[in-house]
Amino acid sequence: MQGITTKILDVANYNLSKYLSKSQDLFVPRRIRDSVSSQWENNYKSLKISAIEKQYPQKYQTNFLNYHPDTLEVIKEDYYSINYSDKLPLEKTITVKDVLYVPRYKAFYDLRDGSRINTFKMPGIPKSEQDSQEFKSLYHQSIDPTKIKRIDQKFMYGENISLHYGHFLCESICRLWYLEQAEKLGILVIGQPRKAKSISDLKVSRDFVDEFMTALDLDSEQFLELTRPVILGEVVFPYPSLSFYRREVFACHKLVPELVAQKLLPDKVTQTEQPLYISRTKLKKANRQILGEEQLENILRERGFAIIYPENLTLQEQIYLVNKHKYIVGTWGSSLHTIIFSLSDSKNIFCLSDKDGLFIAFPQFDALKSVNSTYIAAIKSEREDDSHKGQKILDVDAALSGLKESNLL
């Protein structure tokens, strides 16, 4: 990189022959730790996204099975309150000149008036945080902008890169749609996906983030984490293409994942009628497993279902399988979000869901991909007063009943 005087964290530019031989370095954004010169040359890649020629059906079917009537009324109200738009959110995207970034607070400030720029995926700064020190305006901070270095170039804000599969597909990529706008910009990220003080602290294994970014041909050097306050000449803040808090999802959220799928899939995938079951029984963390699922898995295997364990598969293999199988079954969780990589307009999802609610990402992805979804109330918490944490239990009979009613058994 020309024009940068940096001391970069070791893991950001290590050399491991295992990956260099395949040109598949681990994806680790540059961490700029010390001084940054005032000269910067943006020489990065923009994405050329060709929309898939086929049109997704505007209408799709959603079924809810085995829910208590009172619960079902609330779930339906939440499900159909999603705001979906097929327009690019360009009008809501803002560009700000003279921006101060303060890593300590993970905050961007507009130097024209000292206000904090809202990068939250919600209408405003949370009320519980508005009075805290890190959320106050620049004039309430002990920061002197005249003593901070300046980079007179244009960047874009790119969220944080999460190693949590679901958060990555929902939130980490929610601003990458802007890369299609033919601007070759450095991408500012908040925090590292891999925290390590040295190479020895880093698990040497590729994961879905590496595969995703490699397919896009995006260099990790394009993604920058600044660890010192710096003034940026201009920053684009793309409007998030998906937001849990706003209950919004834009059609452009699927464009980048579909581009990844086009790059990783063979020319033609022959679809099969064999149902695919995505299992959680091999997860290492016991609290991520669901009691009773192994029993269901054995029954489905005997009935001819294909059984997979996502944590043992590459992203490419998972993308291939969700495109190959017309019917996909799984317990509620991030693995079902792989549907965002589907290039087929004939897809059916059967989610063994929590009896007490439905996470908002599911209706958002249903609207995004126009898939026919069936939600079967079959999972409950071990403790009735603990619906979000603790051990989950699968009601095998309820699951089988729902799958039978859906003509999968």
C-alpha positions in Angstrom: 0.0 0.0 0.0 1.5 3.3 -1.0 1.3 6.3 1.3 0.8 4.4 4.6 3.3 4.3 7.4 2.0 1.5 9.5 2.8 -1.1 12.1 0.4 -3.9 11.2 -0.6 -6.7 13.5 1.3 -9.8 12.7 -1.8 -11.9 11.8 -2.8 -9.3 9.2 0.1 -10.2 6.8 1.5 -13.5 7.9 2.8 -16.0 5.4 1.7 -19.7 5.7 2.8 -21.9 2.8 -0.3 -24.1 3.4 -2.5 -21.3 2.1 -0.1 -19.4 -0.1 0.2 -22.5 -2.3 -3.5 -22.2 -3.0 -3.7 -18.4 -2.9 -6.2 -18.8 -0.1 -4.9 -16.6 2.8 -7.1 -16.3 5.8 -9.3 -13.2 5.6 -7.9 -10.8 8.2 -8.5 -7.0 7.7 -5.5 -4.8 8.1 -5.2 -3.4 11.6 -3.6 0.0 11.5 -2.1 0.5 14.9 0.2 3.5 14.7 0.6 6.6 12.5 -1.2 7.0 9.3 0.1 9.4 6.7 -2.0 12.0 5.0 -1.7 10.4 1.6 -3.8 7.4 0.6 -4.4 5.8 -2.7 -7.7 3.9 -3.2 -6.9 1.2 -5.6 -9.5 -1.4 -4.7 -12.1 -3.5 -6.5 -15.7 -2.8 -6.9 -18.2 -5.6 -7.4 -19.8 -6.2 -10.8 -23.1 -7.8 -9.9 -25.2 -9.1 -12.8 -28.7 -9.7 -11.7 -29.9 -13.3 -12.2 -32.2 -13.3 -15.3 -35.0 -15.2 -13.7 -37.6 -13.4 -11.6 -38.5 -14.5 -8.1 -42.2 -15.0 -7.6 -43.6 -12.1 -5.7 -46.0 -14.3 -3.7 -44.9 -17.2 -1.5 -46.7 -19.5 0.9 -46.1 -19.6 4.6 -47.6 -22.1 7.0 -47.7 -22.2 10.7 -48.3 -25.6 12.4 -48.8 -26.7 16.0 -48.8 -23.3 17.6 -51.1 -22.3 20.4 -53.8 -20.0 19.0 -52.7 -17.0 21.2 -49.1 -17.4 20.3 -49.9 -17.9 16.6 -51.7 -14.5 16.5 -48.7 -12.7 17.8 -46.2 -14.6 15.6 -48.3 -13.8 12.5 -48.5 -10.2 13.4 -44.8 -10.0 13.7 -44.1 -12.1 10.6 -46.2 -9.9 8.3 -44.9 -6.6 9.7 -41.7 -7.0 7.7 -40.9 -4.1 5.4 -39.5 -5.3 2.1 -38.3 -3.2 -0.8 -36.9 -4.1 -4.2 -35.3 -0.7 -4.5 -31.7 0.2 -3.8 -31.5 2.3 -0.5 -29.4 4.9 -2.2 -31.7 7.8 -1.1 -31.1 6.7 2.5 -27.3 6.4 2.1 -25.4 9.3 3.4 -22.0 10.7 2.5 -20.2 12.9 5.1 -17.1 15.0 4.6 -14.6 15.6 7.4 -15.3 12.7 9.6 -13.5 11.9 12.9 -13.3 8.2 13.8 -12.6 7.3 17.4 -11.9 3.6 17.8 -12.3 3.7 21.6 -16.0 4.4 21.2 -16.4 2.8 17.8 -17.8 6.2 16.8 -17.8 8.5 13.8 -18.3 12.2 14.3 -19.3 14.9 11.9 -16.7 17.7 12.4 -19.0 20.3 10.9 -21.2 20.2 14.0 -19.6 17.6 16.3 -22.6 15.3 16.2 -22.2 11.6 16.3 -23.1 9.8 13.1 -25.6 7.1 13.7 -24.3 3.8 12.3 -26.8 1.7 14.2 -29.1 -0.4 12.2 -32.0 1.2 14.0 -33.8 4.6 13.6 -31.9 6.3 16.4 -29.3 5.7 19.1 -30.8 3.5 21.9 -32.4 5.6 24.6 -30.5 3.5 27.2 -27.2 4.6 25.6 -27.9 8.3 24.7 -26.5 9.7 27.9 -23.4 7.4 28.1 -20.0 9.0 27.4 -19.3 7.2 24.1 -22.6 8.3 22.6 -22.3 12.0 23.4 -21.4 14.6 20.8 -17.7 15.4 20.1 -18.0 18.5 22.2 -18.6 16.4 25.2 -15.4 14.3 24.6 -11.9 15.1 25.7 -10.6 15.0 22.0 -8.8 17.7 20.2 -9.3 17.2 16.4 -6.4 19.6 15.6 -3.9 17.1 16.9 -5.3 14.1 14.9 -3.9 13.0 11.5 -6.0 13.3 8.4 -6.5 11.1 5.4 -7.9 13.2 2.5 -9.6 10.3 0.7 -13.0 8.6 0.4 -13.9 5.5 2.3 -17.1 3.5 3.0 -18.3 2.1 6.3 -18.6 -1.7 6.2 -19.8 -2.8 9.6 -18.1 -5.4 11.7 -17.1 -8.8 10.3 -18.5 -11.5 12.5 -17.4 -15.1 12.7 -20.9 -16.0 13.7 -22.5 -17.5 10.6 -26.0 -16.0 11.1 -24.8 -12.5 12.1 -22.4 -12.5 9.2 -25.2 -13.3 6.6 -27.6 -10.9 8.2 -25.5 -8.0 9.5 -21.8 -8.1 8.4 -22.7 -8.0 4.7 -25.6 -5.5 5.0 -23.6 -2.6 3.5 -21.6 -4.5 0.8 -24.4 -3.9 -1.8 -22.8 -0.4 -2.2 -19.7 -1.9 -3.8 -21.7 -2.4 -7.0 -21.9 1.4 -7.4 -18.5 1.4 -9.2 -16.6 3.2 -6.5 -13.3 1.6 -5.5 -13.2 2.4 -1.9 -11.4 1.2 1.2 -13.9 -0.4 3.6 -13.7 0.6 7.3 -14.7 -2.2 9.6 -15.3 -2.2 13.4 -13.2 -4.8 15.1 -11.4 -7.9 13.9 -13.1 -11.2 13.1 -10.1 -13.0 14.5 -8.7 -11.7 17.8 -5.0 -12.7 18.3 -1.9 -11.2 19.6 0.3 -13.4 17.4 0.1 -16.0 14.7 0.4 -18.8 17.3 -2.9 -17.6 18.9 -4.7 -17.9 15.6 -6.5 -21.1 14.6 -5.0 -22.0 11.3 -8.2 -23.0 9.4 -10.2 -21.5 6.7 -13.8 -20.8 7.3 -16.9 -19.4 5.6 -15.6 -15.8 5.8 -12.5 -16.8 3.8 -14.5 -18.7 1.2 -17.1 -15.9 0.9 -14.5 -13.1 0.3 -12.3 -15.2 -1.9 -15.3 -15.9 -4.2 -15.8 -12.1 -4.4 -12.1 -11.6 -5.2 -12.0 -9.0 -2.4 -8.6 -8.6 -0.8 -8.5 -8.4 3.0 -6.3 -5.3 2.6 -9.4 -3.5 1.2 -10.9 -3.9 4.7 -9.3 -1.7 7.3 -9.6 -1.5 11.1 -8.2 1.8 12.5 -7.1 1.6 16.1 -6.1 5.3 16.5 -8.3 8.4 16.0 -8.1 9.7 12.5 -9.9 12.3 10.4 -11.2 11.0 7.1 -11.8 13.3 4.1 -15.1 11.6 3.1 -17.0 8.5 4.3 -20.0 6.9 2.6 -22.4 5.2 5.1 -24.5 2.8 3.0 -27.9 2.3 4.4 -28.1 -1.3 5.8 -29.9 -3.7 3.4 -31.2 -5.6 6.4 -32.1 -4.4 9.9 -33.6 -6.4 12.7 -34.6 -3.2 14.6 -36.2 -1.5 11.7 -37.7 -4.8 10.5 -36.5 -3.9 7.1 -35.0 -5.9 4.3 -34.0 -4.7 0.8 -33.8 -7.0 -2.3 -30.1 -6.0 -2.8 -29.2 -7.9 0.4 -29.3 -11.1 -1.6 -27.2 -9.9 -4.5 -23.7 -10.4 -3.0 -24.5 -13.9 -1.6 -26.0 -14.9 -5.0 -22.8 -13.6 -6.7 -20.8 -15.9 -4.3 -23.1 -18.8 -5.2 -22.6 -18.2 -9.0 -18.8 -18.2 -8.5 -18.8 -21.4 -6.3 -21.4 -23.6 -7.9 -20.9 -25.7 -11.0 -22.6 -24.6 -14.2 -25.6 -26.7 -13.5 -27.0 -28.2 -10.4 -29.6 -31.0 -10.8 -32.3 -30.6 -8.2 -33.5 -33.6 -6.2 -36.8 -34.3 -4.5 -34.9 -36.0 -1.6 -35.5 -33.9 1.6 -32.4 -32.5 3.3 -32.2 -32.3 7.1 -29.7 -29.9 8.6 -28.7 -31.3 12.0 -27.2 -29.6 15.1 -26.3 -32.9 16.9 -22.6 -32.6 16.2 -22.2 -29.1 17.5 -19.4 -29.0 20.1 -21.1 -26.6 22.5 -23.7 -28.6 24.4 -25.9 -25.5 24.9 -26.2 -25.2 21.1 -27.5 -28.7 20.8 -31.2 -29.6 21.1 -32.3 -32.5 23.3 -34.2 -35.1 21.4 -32.9 -34.1 18.0 -30.8 -37.2 17.6 -33.9 -39.3 17.9 -35.6 -37.3 15.2 -32.5 -37.5 13.0 -32.4 -41.3 13.2 -36.1 -41.5 12.2 -35.6 -39.2 9.2 -32.5 -41.1 8.1 -34.6 -44.3 8.0 -37.3 -42.4 6.0 -34.7 -41.5 3.3 -33.7 -37.9 4.3 -30.2 -36.8 3.6 -28.6 -35.7 6.8 -25.8 -33.1 7.0 -23.8 -31.3 9.7 -22.9 -27.8 8.5 -19.9 -27.4 10.8 -18.2 -30.2 9.0 -18.8 -28.8 5.5 -17.2 -26.0 3.6 -19.4 -23.0 2.5 -19.2 -24.2 -1.0 -20.6 -27.6 -0.1 -23.4 -26.1 1.9 -24.3 -23.8 -1.0 -24.3 -26.8 -3.4 -26.6 -28.8 -1.1 -29.2 -26.0 -0.6 -29.3 -25.6 -4.4 -29.6 -29.4 -5.0 -32.4 -30.2 -2.6 -35.9 -28.9 -3.2 -37.0 -29.6 0.4 -34.9 -28.4 3.3 -35.7 -29.2 7.0 -33.9 -28.0 10.1 -34.3 -26.6 13.6 -34.4 -22.8 13.9 -30.9 -21.4 13.7 -28.4 -19.8 11.4 -27.9 -22.9 9.2 -31.2 -22.3 7.5 -30.0 -18.8 6.5 -27.9 -20.6 3.8 -31.0 -20.3 1.7 -29.8 -16.9 0.8 -27.3 -18.6 -1.6 -30.1 -20.5 -3.4 -30.3 -19.7 -7.1 -33.5 -21.8 -7.6 -37.0 -20.4 -7.6 -38.4 -23.7 -6.4 -37.4 -24.0 -2.7 -39.3 -25.1 0.4 -38.1 -24.6 3.9 -39.5 -26.5 6.9 -38.3 -25.0 10.2 -38.8 -26.8 13.5 -39.3 -23.6 15.5 -39.6 -22.4 19.1 -43.1 -22.8 20.4 -43.1 -19.3 21.9 -41.8 -17.2 19.0 -40.0 -16.7 15.7 -36.8 -14.8 15.2 -37.2 -11.9 12.9 -34.5 -13.0 10.4 -36.7 -15.8 9.2 -39.5 -13.7 7.8 -36.9 -11.3 6.4 -35.2 -14.1 4.5 -38.5 -15.5 3.3 -39.4 -12.2 1.8 -35.9 -11.8 0.4 -35.8 -15.2 -1.4 -39.6 -15.8 -1.9 -39.3 -19.3 -0.5 -42.3 -21.4 0.7 -41.8 -21.8 4.4 -43.5 -24.0 7.0 -42.9 -23.3 10.7 -43.6 -26.2 13.0 -43.8 -25.4 16.7 -41.7 -28.2 18.2 -39.0 -26.7 20.4 -39.3 -25.4 24.0 -36.9 -24.3 26.7 -36.0 -26.5 29.5 -37.2 -23.8 31.9 -40.4 -22.0 31.0 -39.0 -18.7 32.3 -35.9 -18.9 30.1 -36.9 -18.8 26.4 -33.6 -17.4 25.1 -30.9 -19.1 27.1 -30.4 -22.6 28.5 -31.1 -26.0 27.1 -33.7 -26.4 24.3 -35.8 -29.6 24.0 -37.3 -30.9 20.8 -40.8 -32.4 20.9 -40.2 -35.2 18.5 -43.9 -36.1 18.1 -44.8 -32.5 17.2 -42.0 -32.4 14.7 -43.1 -35.7 13.0 -46.7 -34.6 13.1 -45.8 -31.3 11.3 -43.6 -33.0 8.7 -46.4 -35.6 8.0 -49.0 -32.8 7.6 -46.5 -31.2 5.2 -46.4 -34.5 3.2 -42.7 -35.0 3.8 -43.4 -38.3 5.7 
